[in-house]
Amino acid sequence: MKPILGYWAVRGRANPIRMLLHYVGADFEDKGYTEPNEWFGKDKIDLAATLDFPNLPYYIDDEVKMTQSRAILHHLGRKYKLDGSSEDELVRMSVIYEQVIELFVAMGQMAYPPAVENRLEIHEKARKEYLDSLPGKLAAIAKFLGTDDWMGGKGLTYVDFIIYDILDFNRHLFNPKHINAFPTLVEYLTRVEALKGVKEYLASDAFHPLPIYGPVALIGNTKDYKPID
Amino acid sequence: MYTDPSEYYDKDLRNLSELLDFPNLPYYIDDEVKITQSKAILRHLGRKHNLDGSNEQELVRMDVIYEQVIEFFVALLSMAYLPDVENRKEIHEKLRKQFHAALPSKLLAITKFLGNDEWMGGKKLTYIDFIIYDVLDAIRRLFHPENLNAFPTLVAYVTRVEELKGVKEYLASDAFQPMPIFGPFALFGNTKDYTPSE
């Protein structure tokens, strides 16, 4: 069967998976849900018997029927030989993944603060804290990469697609200057974008840098979202 | 184990900044590695001590259950450490009640996932079981134990982990303190004798 990746028609958590699948030239169905009811009212119910934890994204092929974007990526990394092969590499991949995921979690919380009256105040506080700490965090990531091409230290691995996406989020949710202050990180992002398969995908209609989050998010929720700081 | 913040921030951090790429707690240093990030540490130790999955099915199961259960932990952390706004207690109450209301269906899904297996990966004990244990145990201390007790297979699982040789002795020793789970400034689970309200 043709593998199927199901997710909302936004960037969200699916882009690293999409990038990897295009890089390896997999022939898959990129099913993007535009109507909540298409998922909640129909497919989520239909897939309840197939998926242990019905959710988006899901990935179904002849081998697996699974959810959780990181688990999907890790599986595809092993399947397509884009996983680390030495302990050093595997350790590096784990460490940088956990560090950069913290940025993803922080941005997500900023985008979707608790549904209370002063949610904007909470958002502003979180945003200020995030941007104040960003230079230090990016400096540490740049230092970690050093002069290597890829985060694992040797070859390209599935972790590079996640790191790419989260760092690129920062160029669209905030002023690109934060990332641009680190030329080695910019080179790294460009290196990922230039990968055969990835390059074509990013230039196609199948990829939109925005929106990153859904319509009710406070940031990055429209195609032409403009960062303010 | 650091009890005093200045022990870390004023004393060790300077030396550790030379050794660690991303100085933080926890850190783990041995002859092979000098690393931070608890999950990275656990994965490394899992591989080192033959506590990793041994086939694709196990590896997939481990990743999926980890991601599901870590969502709990992220939610608990978020409600423990809210931004410093006037109504943070009110927000905390709201989030905690929401979490508690969703708990039964989430625990049911985990129970179904475990099924008749002894361990989350399937047949083999893996490092993931230590993480899942810890989050489930945190839930029965931050909320009434009856929330978890409603799922006997999960209670059996948690007990199974606690009976492991080595683990049993550690949990019975002074080196292990079930509470506090969070630091002193957290909005719950922040004292030795914290009592859950729901």
Interface residues (C-beta under 8 A of the other chain):
Chain A: D52 F53 E63 V64 M66 T67 Q68 S69 R70 A71 H74 H75 R78 E87 L90 V91 S94 V95 Y97 E98 Q99 V105 Q109 P114 V116 E117 N118 E121 I122 K125 A126 E129 A140 K143 F144
Chain B: D21 F22 E32 V33 I35 T36 Q37 S38 K39 A40 R43 H44 R47 E56 L59 V60 D63 V64 Y66 E67 Q68 V74 S78 P83 D84 V85 E86 N87 E90 I91 K94 L95 A109 K112 F113
